[in-house]
Amino acid sequence: MRAPRDGTRHVVVVGAGPAGLSATRAAVQQGARVTLLDASHQTGGQYWRHRDTPTPTPAEQRLQHQWRVHEVLRDLARTHPRVELRTGAQVWAAEQHDDGPRMHVLVGDVDGHGRTHLSLAPHAVVLATGAHDRTLPFPGWDLPGVVTAGAAQALAKGDGVAVGRRVLVAGAGPFLLPVAATLAEVGATVVGVHEASRPAGLVRGWLPRPWRLAASPGKAVELAGYVAGHVRHRIPYRTGEAVVAAHGSDRVQAVTVARIDERWAPVPGSGRRVEVDAVCVSHGFTPRLEVAIALGASISSSRFVAVDGDQATSAENIYAAGELTGIGGVDAALAEGWVAGHVAAGGDRSDRSLRRAVSRRRASADVTSRIEAAHGIRPGWTAWLRDDTLVCRCEEVTVGRLRTAVEVTGSSDPVSVKLTSRAGLGICQGRVCGRVVSELLGSSSPMQARPVVTPVRLGDLAATPPFAASGTSGAPGEPGAAEPATAPAPLGPPRPPHSPDHDHARARAPHSATTERTHP
């Protein structure tokens, strides 16, 4: 939607999780008009995923943290006259033009007919697209019943259903704790939480300069709640262990758990068999970068969107916040979202709310670095792979097939190997396997921009009208009404040259908090 001629800035926010909702509120407070998009049919993202009921029951509230914050942000997004909330909205293409960014959106059920086409030409875009589980493959990980930890949590929070009766949670990172606690609350027997990092690594990551953790007291309270839940449900917590194989015929029936060394290589002779009917795995998170890359944002060496102290990316008028820029948890996401929304809306730099958000963001940065130091993936995990272990499940490409492709092509270049082996050419387009394939090949080739950033049906593409700088329906002057196909006139520089926290410039590093509802 093109901004009206009254000078109001139009900001598009992609993602209605904590960062996106916070950005929306900040932008509205600075007088902007906001279009808030989310592919889900409810706000809150994965952190505040919930059942679709007017009021959560006491049992459901026990699964949530800072729920009141979500209610305030959600209600503003639903009712504020300058906010247009579009749920079930899938950004399928995004591009930069000389006159600004353009977003192409399909609204409606992904599997339904008659989806609405929406084209937007805003003054600024705030990307808060989050992240999905990162899972390291192991023999048998393609069996039914082996799911990502985030998928299990989404099912438990969204539907009150446990992914299995006898469940094991494994991987690395603090996200394993709330997943196990949530599963226990909805009736599963959690036979154990197996953290890959060894005690020495956890100490190195979490214990240095403990006074800095006092800046994030909410984290301590949240952790205490998880620990209490584990004690109440008698959930064992073991470190320096990993699931190195899953076994079963029609679905998973057991796993092999082994001790691993500092490099995450299995210790010979340490494997033991554990009977289960479900396994939840997460080794951290991978940000959803497709829209950011399409808009020209630079990606850091740690594979997160690089931002400066304003949450601005390298692309003009494109901002990013939350798990897209690094995994720091809900407090970091809320603070970053506020900064991004405020600056994108052209807000006053002396505003007290901006300075408070910058201060909260700075306090959360320490948690981010500790997570990576304590739980970061080590290279020895490849020792548990076999030649018949699937790497790309969409195209059923095994480790052995990858090795053959390297031998045939004489190159470890991911593009050459992909064309030879078909790894990454399935429906997920490498979102699940791409990073693992690159690491197995020892390559760090840059990610390429795609004209279509997410799978879309050909029928939906065929029905897409020519670009018009606005939306779909409605009488002229009403929300959603089409505007002339001209770009918004610039309203001055989107951000002043000085940031209140330029020393914040960074792209934070991995681990802990949202995910997609798919297998690992």
C-alpha positions as CSV (number, residue, x, y, z in Angstrom):
1,M,0.0,0.0,0.0
2,R,1.4,3.4,-1.0
3,A,1.4,5.9,1.8
4,P,-1.3,8.6,1.6
5,R,-0.3,12.1,0.7
6,D,-0.5,13.3,4.3
7,G,3.2,12.3,4.8
8,T,2.6,9.2,6.9
9,R,5.3,6.6,6.5
10,H,4.3,3.1,5.6
11,V,6.2,0.3,7.2
12,V,5.7,-3.4,6.4
13,V,6.6,-5.8,9.2
14,V,7.1,-9.4,8.2
15,G,6.5,-11.8,11.1
16,A,4.1,-11.4,14.0
17,G,6.2,-13.0,16.7
18,P,7.7,-11.1,19.6
19,A,10.1,-9.0,17.4
20,G,7.5,-8.2,14.8
21,L,4.8,-7.3,17.3
22,S,7.2,-5.1,19.2
23,A,8.3,-3.4,15.9
24,T,4.6,-2.7,15.0
25,R,3.9,-1.0,18.3
26,A,7.0,1.1,18.1
27,A,6.3,2.2,14.5
28,V,2.7,3.1,15.3
29,Q,3.8,5.2,18.3
30,Q,6.0,7.2,15.9
31,G,3.0,7.9,13.7
32,A,3.6,5.3,10.9
33,R,1.1,3.2,9.2
34,V,1.9,-0.5,9.5
35,T,1.0,-3.6,7.5
36,L,1.8,-6.6,9.6
37,L,2.2,-9.9,7.8
38,D,2.5,-13.5,9.2
39,A,2.2,-16.8,7.5
40,S,0.4,-18.3,10.5
41,H,-3.2,-17.7,11.2
42,Q,-2.5,-16.3,14.7
43,T,0.0,-13.8,16.2
44,G,2.7,-14.7,18.7
45,G,5.2,-16.7,16.6
46,Q,6.5,-20.0,18.0
47,Y,7.3,-18.5,21.4
48,W,3.7,-17.6,22.1
49,R,2.1,-20.4,20.0
50,H,-1.3,-21.2,21.7
51,R,-4.6,-22.9,21.2
52,D,-7.2,-20.9,19.3
53,T,-9.4,-20.1,22.3
54,P,-10.5,-16.7,23.7
55,T,-8.8,-17.2,27.1
56,P,-6.1,-19.8,27.9
57,T,-6.9,-22.3,30.6
58,P,-4.7,-22.4,33.7
59,A,-3.0,-25.5,32.2
60,E,-2.3,-23.6,29.0
61,Q,-1.0,-20.6,30.8
62,R,1.6,-22.7,32.5
63,L,3.1,-23.4,29.0
64,Q,3.5,-19.6,28.4
65,H,5.9,-16.9,29.6
66,Q,5.2,-13.2,29.5
67,W,1.7,-13.9,28.1
68,R,0.4,-10.5,29.2
69,V,3.0,-8.9,27.0
70,H,1.7,-10.9,24.0
71,E,-1.9,-9.9,24.8
72,V,-1.1,-6.2,24.8
73,L,0.9,-6.3,21.6
74,R,-1.7,-8.6,19.9
75,D,-4.6,-6.4,20.8
76,L,-2.8,-3.3,19.4
77,A,-2.1,-5.1,16.1
78,R,-5.8,-6.2,15.9
79,T,-7.5,-2.9,16.8
80,H,-5.2,0.1,16.0
81,P,-6.6,2.1,13.1
82,R,-3.1,2.5,11.5
83,V,-2.3,-1.2,11.6
84,E,-3.5,-3.7,9.0
85,L,-2.9,-7.2,10.3
86,R,-2.7,-9.9,7.6
87,T,-2.4,-13.4,9.0
88,G,-2.1,-16.4,6.6
89,A,0.0,-14.1,4.5
90,Q,2.9,-15.6,2.6
91,V,5.6,-13.4,1.2
92,W,6.5,-15.2,-2.0
93,A,8.8,-12.6,-3.6
94,A,10.6,-9.4,-2.6
95,E,12.8,-7.1,-4.5
96,Q,14.6,-3.8,-4.3
97,H,13.9,-1.1,-6.9
98,D,15.5,2.3,-7.3
99,D,12.4,3.8,-5.7
100,G,12.3,1.4,-2.8
101,P,11.4,-2.2,-1.7
102,R,8.5,-4.1,-3.1
103,M,6.8,-7.1,-1.5
104,H,4.5,-9.7,-3.1
105,V,2.2,-11.6,-0.8
106,L,-0.4,-14.3,-1.1
107,V,-3.1,-14.3,1.6
108,G,-5.2,-17.3,2.4
109,D,-4.9,-21.0,3.1
110,V,-1.7,-22.4,1.4
111,D,-3.7,-25.4,0.1
112,G,-6.9,-23.5,-0.6
113,H,-8.2,-21.8,-3.7
114,G,-8.9,-18.1,-4.4
115,R,-5.9,-16.8,-2.4
116,T,-5.7,-13.0,-2.4
117,H,-2.7,-11.3,-4.1
118,L,-1.2,-8.3,-2.3
119,S,1.6,-6.1,-3.6
120,L,3.2,-3.5,-1.3
121,A,5.6,-0.6,-1.9
122,P,6.4,0.6,1.6
123,H,8.8,3.2,2.7
124,A,10.6,0.7,5.0
125,V,10.5,-3.0,5.8
126,V,11.1,-4.7,9.2
127,L,12.0,-8.3,8.8
128,A,11.2,-10.5,11.8
129,T,10.9,-13.9,10.1
130,G,12.4,-15.9,12.9
131,A,14.3,-19.2,12.7
132,H,13.6,-22.9,12.4
133,D,15.3,-25.9,14.1
134,R,18.7,-26.9,13.0
135,T,19.1,-30.7,13.2
136,L,22.2,-32.8,12.5
137,P,21.4,-36.0,10.6
138,F,22.0,-39.4,12.1
139,P,21.1,-43.0,10.9
140,G,17.3,-43.4,11.2
141,W,16.4,-39.7,11.6
142,D,13.9,-40.0,8.7
143,L,11.7,-42.5,10.6
144,P,8.2,-41.4,11.6
145,G,8.3,-40.2,15.2
146,V,11.6,-38.4,14.9
147,V,10.7,-34.7,14.9
148,T,12.2,-31.4,15.6
149,A,12.0,-30.2,19.2
150,G,10.2,-27.1,17.9
151,A,7.6,-29.2,16.1
152,A,6.9,-31.1,19.3
153,Q,6.5,-27.9,21.2
154,A,4.2,-26.3,18.6
155,L,1.9,-29.4,18.7
156,A,1.9,-29.3,22.5
157,K,1.2,-25.5,22.8
158,G,-1.1,-25.2,19.8
159,D,-3.2,-28.4,20.3
160,G,-2.4,-29.7,23.7
161,V,-1.1,-32.9,22.2
162,A,2.1,-34.8,23.0
163,V,4.1,-36.1,20.0
164,G,4.4,-39.5,21.8
165,R,3.8,-41.3,25.1
166,R,7.5,-42.1,25.8
167,V,9.6,-39.3,24.5
168,L,13.4,-38.5,24.4
169,V,14.6,-35.0,23.9
170,A,18.2,-34.5,22.5
171,G,20.5,-32.0,20.9
172,A,22.1,-28.9,22.2
173,G,21.0,-25.6,23.7
174,P,18.7,-24.2,26.4
175,F,15.7,-24.8,24.1
176,L,15.7,-28.4,25.1
177,L,14.5,-27.5,28.6
178,P,11.2,-25.8,27.8
179,V,10.4,-28.5,25.2
180,A,10.8,-31.3,27.7
181,A,8.8,-29.3,30.3
182,T,6.0,-28.6,27.8
183,L,5.8,-32.3,26.8
184,A,5.6,-33.4,30.4
185,E,2.8,-30.8,31.0
186,V,0.7,-32.3,28.2
187,G,1.1,-35.9,29.5
188,A,4.2,-37.4,27.9
189,T,6.7,-39.4,29.8
190,V,10.0,-37.7,29.0
191,V,12.6,-40.4,29.5
192,G,15.5,-38.0,29.3
193,V,17.0,-34.7,28.0
194,H,20.4,-35.4,26.4
195,E,22.6,-32.3,26.0
196,A,25.5,-32.8,23.6
197,S,27.8,-30.2,25.3
198,R,30.0,-31.6,28.0
199,P,30.1,-30.1,31.5
200,A,33.4,-28.3,30.8
201,G,31.9,-26.6,27.8
202,L,28.8,-25.5,29.7
203,V,31.0,-24.1,32.4
204,R,33.1,-22.2,29.9
205,G,30.0,-20.7,28.3
206,W,27.8,-19.8,31.3
207,L,30.0,-19.2,34.3
208,P,32.5,-16.5,33.3
209,R,31.5,-13.0,34.6
210,P,28.3,-14.3,36.2
211,W,27.3,-10.7,37.4
212,R,26.5,-9.9,33.7
213,L,23.6,-12.4,33.9
214,A,22.0,-10.1,36.5
215,A,21.1,-7.8,33.6
216,S,18.6,-10.4,32.4
217,P,16.7,-11.4,35.6
218,G,13.8,-12.7,33.5
219,K,16.0,-15.4,32.1
220,A,16.9,-16.7,35.6
221,V,13.2,-16.8,36.5
222,E,12.3,-18.7,33.3
223,L,15.1,-21.1,33.8
224,A,14.1,-21.7,37.4
225,G,10.6,-22.6,36.2
226,Y,11.9,-25.1,33.7
227,V,14.1,-26.7,36.4
228,A,11.2,-26.9,38.8
229,G,9.2,-28.6,36.0
230,H,11.9,-31.2,35.4
231,V,12.2,-31.9,39.1
232,R,8.4,-32.2,39.4
233,H,8.1,-34.6,36.5
234,R,11.4,-36.4,37.3
235,I,13.0,-35.8,34.0
236,P,16.7,-36.9,33.8
237,Y,19.1,-34.3,32.4
238,R,22.4,-35.7,31.0
239,T,25.3,-33.8,29.4
240,G,27.9,-35.0,26.9
241,E,25.5,-37.4,25.3
242,A,23.8,-37.5,21.9
243,V,21.4,-39.7,19.9
244,V,23.6,-41.3,17.2
245,A,21.0,-43.6,15.7
246,A,17.2,-44.3,15.6
247,H,15.8,-47.7,15.1
248,G,12.4,-49.0,14.0
249,S,10.4,-50.4,11.1
250,D,7.2,-48.4,10.5
251,R,8.2,-45.7,13.1
252,V,10.9,-45.1,15.7
253,Q,10.9,-47.7,18.4
254,A,14.3,-47.1,20.0
255,V,17.4,-44.9,19.8
256,T,21.1,-45.4,20.5
257,V,22.4,-42.8,22.9
258,A,26.2,-42.5,23.2
259,R,28.6,-40.4,25.2
260,I,30.5,-37.9,23.0
261,D,33.8,-36.2,23.5
262,E,34.6,-32.5,23.4
263,R,34.5,-32.6,19.6
264,W,31.2,-34.4,19.7
265,A,32.6,-37.6,18.3
266,P,31.0,-40.7,19.8
267,V,33.1,-42.5,22.5
268,P,33.6,-46.1,21.3
269,G,31.6,-48.7,23.3
270,S,29.5,-46.1,25.1
271,G,26.3,-46.6,23.1
272,R,23.1,-47.9,24.9
273,R,19.6,-48.6,23.5
274,V,16.6,-46.6,24.9
275,E,13.1,-47.6,24.1
276,V,10.9,-44.7,22.9
277,D,8.0,-43.9,20.6
278,A,9.1,-40.4,19.8
279,V,12.4,-38.4,19.6
280,C,12.6,-34.6,19.6
281,V,15.8,-33.2,18.3
282,S,17.3,-29.7,18.0
283,H,20.9,-28.6,17.7
284,G,20.2,-24.9,17.6
285,F,18.5,-22.8,14.9
286,T,18.8,-21.6,11.4
287,P,17.4,-18.2,10.5
288,R,14.8,-17.8,7.8
289,L,17.0,-15.7,5.4
290,E,15.1,-16.0,2.1
291,V,13.3,-12.7,2.1
292,A,16.3,-10.8,3.6
293,I,18.6,-12.2,0.8
294,A,16.1,-11.3,-1.9
295,L,16.0,-7.7,-0.6
296,G,19.8,-7.5,-0.8
297,A,20.7,-7.7,2.9
298,S,24.2,-8.9,3.8
299,I,24.6,-12.2,5.7
300,S,27.4,-12.6,8.3
301,S,29.9,-15.4,8.5
302,S,27.7,-17.0,11.2
303,R,24.8,-17.0,8.7
304,F,22.6,-14.4,10.3
305,V,21.5,-11.0,8.9
306,A,24.1,-8.4,9.6
307,V,22.7,-5.3,11.3
308,D,24.0,-2.1,12.8
309,G,22.9,-0.3,16.0
310,D,19.7,0.8,14.3
311,Q,18.9,-2.8,13.4
312,A,19.4,-1.6,9.8
313,T,20.7,-4.1,7.2
314,S,23.0,-3.3,4.3
315,A,20.0,-2.9,2.1
316,E,18.4,0.6,2.0
317,N,15.3,0.9,4.2
318,I,15.4,-2.7,5.3
319,Y,15.6,-3.5,9.0
320,A,15.9,-6.9,10.8
321,A,15.2,-8.0,14.3
322,G,14.8,-11.1,16.5
323,E,16.1,-14.6,15.7
324,L,16.9,-13.5,12.1
325,T,19.9,-11.5,13.5
326,G,21.0,-14.1,16.1
327,I,19.4,-16.3,18.7
328,G,19.0,-14.4,22.0
329,G,15.6,-15.2,23.3
330,V,12.4,-13.3,23.7
331,D,13.8,-10.3,25.6
332,A,16.4,-9.6,22.9
333,A,13.7,-10.0,20.2
334,L,11.3,-7.5,21.9
335,A,14.1,-5.0,22.3
336,E,15.4,-5.3,18.8
337,G,12.0,-5.2,17.3
338,W,11.3,-1.9,19.1
339,V,14.5,-0.3,17.9
340,A,13.8,-1.5,14.3
341,G,10.2,-0.3,14.3
342,H,11.1,3.1,15.8
343,V,13.9,3.8,13.4
344,A,12.0,2.5,10.3
345,A,9.1,4.8,11.2
346,G,11.5,7.8,11.3
347,G,11.1,8.2,15.0
348,D,12.8,10.9,17.2
349,R,16.3,9.8,18.2
350,S,15.9,11.4,21.6
351,D,12.7,9.4,22.5
352,R,13.0,7.8,25.9
353,S,11.3,4.5,24.7
354,L,14.1,4.1,22.1
355,R,16.8,4.5,24.6
356,R,15.2,2.0,27.0
357,A,15.0,-0.5,24.1
358,V,18.7,0.0,23.3
359,S,19.5,-0.6,26.9
360,R,17.5,-3.8,27.1
361,R,19.1,-5.0,23.8
362,R,22.5,-4.4,25.2
363,A,21.7,-6.5,28.3
364,S,20.5,-9.4,26.2
365,A,23.6,-9.5,24.0
366,D,25.6,-11.3,26.7
367,V,23.1,-14.2,26.8
368,T,23.5,-14.6,23.0
369,S,27.3,-15.0,23.2
370,R,27.0,-17.4,26.1
371,I,24.6,-19.7,24.2
372,E,27.1,-20.1,21.3
373,A,30.1,-20.6,23.6
374,A,28.3,-23.2,25.7
375,H,26.2,-25.1,23.1
376,G,27.8,-24.4,19.7
377,I,28.1,-27.3,17.3
378,R,31.5,-29.1,17.2
379,P,32.9,-30.8,14.1
380,G,33.2,-34.3,15.4
381,W,29.5,-35.1,14.9
382,T,30.1,-36.4,11.4
383,A,31.7,-39.5,13.0
384,W,28.2,-40.9,13.7
385,L,27.2,-40.8,10.0
386,R,27.2,-43.9,7.8
387,D,27.2,-44.1,4.0
388,D,23.5,-45.0,4.0
389,T,22.5,-42.1,6.3
390,L,20.1,-39.7,4.5
391,V,21.3,-36.1,4.3
392,C,18.6,-34.7,1.9
393,R,15.3,-36.4,2.8
394,C,13.3,-34.7,0.1
395,E,15.4,-36.3,-2.7
396,E,16.7,-39.3,-0.5
397,V,20.3,-38.4,-1.0
398,T,22.7,-40.3,1.3
399,V,26.1,-39.5,2.7
400,G,27.6,-42.1,0.3
401,R,25.8,-40.4,-2.7
402,L,27.3,-37.1,-1.8
403,R,30.8,-38.6,-1.7
404,T,30.2,-40.2,-5.1
405,A,29.1,-36.9,-6.5
406,V,32.4,-35.3,-5.3
407,E,34.4,-38.0,-6.9
408,V,32.4,-37.8,-10.2
409,T,32.6,-34.0,-10.4
410,G,36.1,-33.7,-9.0
411,S,34.8,-30.7,-7.0
412,S,33.3,-30.1,-3.6
413,D,31.5,-27.0,-4.8
414,P,27.9,-27.2,-3.5
415,V,26.3,-26.2,-6.8
416,S,28.1,-28.9,-8.7
417,V,27.4,-31.5,-6.1
418,K,23.7,-30.5,-6.0
419,L,23.3,-30.8,-9.7
420,T,24.9,-34.2,-9.7
421,S,23.3,-35.7,-6.5
422,R,20.1,-33.6,-6.4
423,A,20.7,-32.7,-2.7
424,G,18.7,-29.6,-1.9
425,L,16.5,-29.8,-5.0
426,G,13.4,-31.1,-3.2
427,I,10.4,-29.1,-2.0
428,C,12.3,-27.6,1.0
429,Q,14.8,-26.2,-1.5
430,G,17.7,-26.9,0.9
431,R,16.2,-25.2,3.9
432,V,16.7,-28.3,6.0
433,C,19.7,-30.0,4.4
434,G,21.6,-27.1,2.7
435,R,23.7,-26.1,5.6
436,V,24.6,-29.7,6.5
437,V,25.5,-30.4,2.9
438,S,27.8,-27.4,2.7
439,E,29.5,-28.4,6.0
440,L,30.0,-32.0,4.9
441,L,31.6,-30.6,1.7
442,G,33.8,-28.2,3.7
443,S,32.3,-25.3,1.7
444,S,31.0,-21.9,2.7
445,S,29.7,-20.6,-0.6
446,P,27.5,-17.6,-0.4
447,M,23.7,-18.1,-0.4
448,Q,22.0,-17.0,-3.6
449,A,18.9,-14.8,-4.0
450,R,15.9,-16.5,-5.4
451,P,13.2,-14.8,-7.4
452,V,10.6,-16.9,-5.6
453,V,11.5,-17.2,-2.0
454,T,9.1,-19.9,-0.9
455,P,7.2,-22.8,-2.7
456,V,4.2,-21.4,-4.5
457,R,1.7,-23.3,-6.7
458,L,1.8,-22.5,-10.4
459,G,-1.9,-21.6,-10.4
460,D,-1.3,-18.9,-7.8
461,L,1.6,-17.5,-9.9
462,A,-0.6,-17.5,-13.0
463,A,-3.3,-15.6,-11.2
464,T,-0.9,-12.9,-9.9
465,P,-1.9,-9.5,-11.4
466,P,0.7,-7.0,-12.6
467,F,2.3,-5.0,-9.8
468,A,0.2,-2.2,-8.4
469,A,1.6,-0.4,-5.4
470,S,-1.0,-1.5,-3.0
471,G,-3.5,-4.1,-1.9
472,T,-6.6,-5.9,-2.9
473,S,-10.0,-4.6,-2.3
474,G,-11.9,-1.8,-0.7
475,A,-13.2,1.5,-1.8
476,P,-10.7,4.3,-2.4
477,G,-9.4,5.8,0.8
478,E,-10.3,2.7,2.8
479,P,-7.8,0.2,4.3
480,G,-6.8,-2.2,1.6
481,A,-7.9,0.0,-1.2
482,A,-5.6,0.1,-4.3
483,E,-3.4,3.0,-4.9
484,P,-1.9,4.2,-8.1
485,A,1.1,2.2,-9.3
486,T,3.7,4.7,-8.2
487,A,6.3,4.5,-5.6
488,P,6.1,6.4,-2.3
489,A,7.8,9.7,-2.3
490,P,10.7,9.8,0.0
491,L,10.0,11.5,3.3
492,G,13.5,12.4,4.2
493,P,16.3,10.1,5.3
494,P,14.9,6.9,6.9
495,R,17.4,7.2,9.8
496,P,19.7,9.9,11.1
497,P,23.5,9.4,10.7
498,H,24.0,8.8,14.4
499,S,22.8,5.7,16.2
500,P,22.4,5.7,20.0
501,D,24.3,2.5,20.1
502,H,26.6,2.1,17.1
503,D,28.9,-0.1,19.0
504,H,26.1,-2.7,18.9
505,A,26.9,-3.3,15.2
506,R,27.1,-7.0,14.8
507,A,25.4,-10.2,13.6
508,R,24.8,-12.3,16.7
509,A,25.6,-16.0,16.8
510,P,23.3,-19.1,17.2
511,H,21.0,-20.7,19.5
512,S,17.5,-20.9,21.1
513,A,13.9,-20.1,20.5
514,T,11.6,-20.6,17.5
515,T,11.0,-23.3,15.0
516,E,8.9,-24.6,12.2
517,R,6.3,-27.4,12.3
518,T,8.1,-30.0,10.2
519,H,10.3,-33.0,10.7
520,P,13.9,-32.1,11.7
